[in-house]
Amino acid sequence: MGRARHPGNPPCHTRRRLFALAAATPVLTFPLLSRAADLIGHGAMVNAVAVSPDGARVLTGSWDYSAILWDLASGSQRASFHEHAAGVTAVAFLPDGKRALTGSRDAAIILWDLESGRSLHRFEGHGATVAGLAVAPDGRSFASAGWDFAVRVWDLESGTPLRVLEGHGANVNAVAYTPDGRRLVSAGYDFQIRLWDAATGQEKAVLEGHEGSVNGLALTPDGRLAATASSDETVRLWDMEAGTLLRTLYGHSGFVTSVAVAPDGRTLLSGGGGDRRVRLWDTATGRQLASFRGHEKPVLAVAFTPDGQSALSAGYDAVVRHWDLMSKADADRQ
């Protein structure tokens, strides 16, 4: 795998060099609040989380081999899905909100009817863990990121594999469509972010700058920026048109596992594997706005709700926490 690293063994020289700059601005720290909406029920670490388009439900994937559909308001389970033969590592809702995809360490992807709990199709072709899923904006196809070093594109209705995108030199951890559906972005253990033509599979650009594996990826709603989370202890923002690094966000201590961009594009979330924190950032300035603590073990995935007012974080501690991003109650200055 060349220079690939496991997320649990990040380089620390970047943080030592510039962590003092990140610490100079006061940040609101939110302690764990006792709220019924925390999602507790998985039997092992939860490393995938997605919110339904209507914001009412949450889908999570766990190393207990299951995916669970939750009611967000009450925190109760609505359904669970159990056909994978290994841990569930990626989840995604379809635009209709009635179906969803799960990807697994068993190298398979399953399409589910969320109302009946019935599996509709099994997609097979990856040779290793499916680490990321992205549904095209038109809902007709989807892409999967695999630890076989490939991104695969599938026809959603027929189950037909459409193309394989090859170029990464190590495990691919994340994939995303641009809002217009014309391009795909992928990231992985080779420290790189790759931009592809979604229709042809042609590689358009390679973005370099991270000093560790790229573990998470998210795009702004206008498709102009990409945010990436890395084992080098940073979150980075990239100009997708110019193909250049825009800014680097320092503040996490330890590897960063995940990133999500708010629906309005003004803020982003990152999940800390090393420091077990969820951090909220201003996209335009790179300033850290708040830090949320409560997970007892690494944070593995983060997601915004569609209204941008709350967030979910999934952890190695088998808990999914629900955060109110608007409230400043019980906040401590640091």
Buried (B, 14 or more C-beta within 10 A) or exposed (E): EEEBBEBEEBBBEBBEEBBEEBEEEEBBBBEBBEEEBBBEBBEBBBBBBBBBBEBBBBBBBBBBBBBBBBBBEEBEBBBBBEBBEEBBBBBBBBEEBBBBBBBBBBBBBBBBEBEEEEBBBEBEBBEBBBBBBBBBBEBEBBBBBBBBBBBBBBEBEEBEBBBBBEBBBBBBBBBBBBBEBBBBBBBBBBBBBBBBEBEEBEBEBEBEBBBBBBBBBBBBEEBBBBBBBBBBBBBBBBBBEEBEBBBBBBBBBBBBBBBBBBBEBBBBBBBBBBBBBBBBBEBEEBBBBBBBBBBEEBBBBBBBBBEBBBBBBBBBBBBBBBBBBEEEEEBEEE
